[in-house]
Amino acid sequence: MEVSDEMVLADGALCSFGENLQHWLTDETARDQFVIHSSTGLEVYWNSTGQMEPELVDHRPFFTQKFVKWSPQGTYLATVHPPCASVWGGPTFFNPLMCYDHRKVELIDFSPGEKYLVTQCVSFSNL
């Protein structure tokens, strides 16, 4: 029996369950992804066993000014910017899911189950 990704509400309207945040887990060749952050931008690649060149998933020039971090299970990609920390997810990891208003973030971490995000600013100057 097939189950649809859409739900029909009592009034006949359709309700979608949103994006599959574990999309990368359904990769047919069981590849992992990795991210490279440089002064010119951010790139996400597929890492294929036996391939000399990784496959580019997406490239964003000047995407974050500070750093990036994967969540423990690889569901989310967090980026840190001067005014906020952002969380991205979905098939390409470049769909914005949430932006946390926290200036001058210096550290970021996810809980092991990816339910919580912790940000920290260690400077005590005017925030």
C-alpha positions as CSV (number, residue, x, y, z in Angstrom):
1,M,0.0,0.0,0.0
2,E,1.4,3.4,-1.0
3,V,1.1,6.4,1.3
4,S,1.0,9.8,-0.2
5,D,3.1,12.7,0.9
6,E,0.1,14.9,0.9
7,M,-2.7,14.8,3.4
8,V,-6.3,15.9,2.5
9,L,-7.9,17.9,5.3
10,A,-11.6,17.6,6.2
11,D,-12.5,20.7,4.0
12,G,-10.8,19.1,1.0
13,A,-7.6,21.3,1.1
14,L,-4.3,19.6,0.6
15,C,-1.6,19.7,3.3
16,S,2.0,19.0,2.4
17,F,4.5,17.6,4.9
18,G,7.4,19.8,3.7
19,E,10.8,18.9,2.5
20,N,12.6,15.7,3.3
21,L,15.5,16.9,5.5
22,Q,17.2,13.5,5.2
23,H,17.1,13.6,1.4
24,W,20.9,12.9,1.2
25,L,20.4,9.6,3.1
26,T,18.4,8.3,0.1
27,D,21.3,8.8,-2.3
28,E,21.3,5.7,-4.6
29,T,25.1,5.2,-4.2
30,A,25.3,5.9,-0.5
31,R,27.6,8.8,-0.9
32,D,28.5,11.2,1.9
33,Q,28.6,15.0,1.6
34,F,31.2,17.4,2.8
35,V,31.5,21.2,2.9
36,I,34.4,23.5,2.0
37,H,34.3,27.1,3.3
38,S,36.9,29.5,1.8
39,S,37.3,33.2,1.4
40,T,35.4,33.1,-1.9
41,G,32.4,31.1,-0.7
42,L,30.9,27.8,0.4
43,E,30.7,24.6,-1.5
44,V,29.0,21.3,-0.7
45,Y,30.2,18.1,-2.5
46,W,29.2,14.5,-2.8
47,N,32.1,12.2,-1.8
48,S,32.0,9.1,-4.0
49,T,34.2,6.0,-3.2
50,G,36.6,5.4,-6.1
51,Q,36.1,8.8,-7.7
52,M,39.1,11.1,-8.0
53,E,36.9,14.2,-8.2
54,P,34.1,15.0,-5.8
55,E,30.7,16.1,-7.4
56,L,29.7,19.6,-6.6
57,V,26.2,19.9,-5.1
58,D,26.0,23.7,-4.8
59,H,28.3,26.7,-4.6
60,R,27.4,30.0,-2.9
61,P,29.8,32.9,-3.2
62,F,30.5,34.8,0.0
63,F,27.8,32.8,1.7
64,T,29.0,33.2,5.3
65,Q,31.5,35.5,6.9
66,K,32.5,33.2,9.8
67,F,32.2,29.4,9.8
68,V,29.8,26.5,9.1
69,K,29.0,23.4,11.0
70,W,27.1,20.2,10.2
71,S,24.6,18.9,12.7
72,P,25.6,15.5,14.2
73,Q,23.4,13.4,11.9
74,G,24.0,15.6,8.9
75,T,20.4,16.9,8.7
76,Y,21.3,20.6,9.0
77,L,24.0,22.9,8.0
78,A,24.5,25.9,10.2
79,T,26.2,29.1,9.0
80,V,27.3,32.0,11.2
81,H,27.1,35.7,10.2
82,P,27.7,38.9,12.2
83,P,24.0,39.5,13.1
84,C,22.8,35.9,13.3
85,A,23.2,32.1,13.0
86,S,21.3,30.4,10.2
87,V,20.2,26.8,9.8
88,W,19.8,25.3,6.3
89,G,18.4,21.9,5.2
90,G,16.8,20.0,2.4
91,P,18.0,18.3,-0.8
92,T,20.7,20.9,-1.4
93,F,21.2,22.2,2.1
94,F,20.6,25.7,0.8
95,N,17.0,26.1,1.8
96,P,16.7,28.4,4.8
97,L,15.0,26.8,7.7
98,M,15.6,29.2,10.6
99,C,17.6,32.4,11.5
100,Y,18.6,33.0,15.1
101,D,19.1,36.6,16.0
102,H,22.3,36.5,18.0
103,R,25.1,39.0,17.3
104,K,28.8,38.1,17.3
105,V,28.3,34.4,17.6
106,E,31.6,32.7,18.2
107,L,30.6,29.1,18.9
108,I,27.7,27.0,17.8
109,D,26.6,23.4,18.5
110,F,23.7,21.1,18.0
111,S,22.3,18.7,20.6
112,P,23.1,15.0,19.8
113,G,19.5,14.4,18.6
114,E,19.5,17.7,16.6
115,K,16.5,19.0,18.6
116,Y,18.4,22.0,20.0
117,L,20.9,24.6,18.7
118,V,23.2,26.4,21.1
119,T,25.0,29.6,20.2
120,Q,27.6,31.4,22.3
121,C,29.2,34.8,22.3
122,V,32.2,35.0,24.5
123,S,33.1,38.7,24.1
124,F,31.7,41.0,26.8
125,S,31.8,44.2,24.8
126,N,28.6,45.9,23.7
127,L,26.6,43.3,22.0
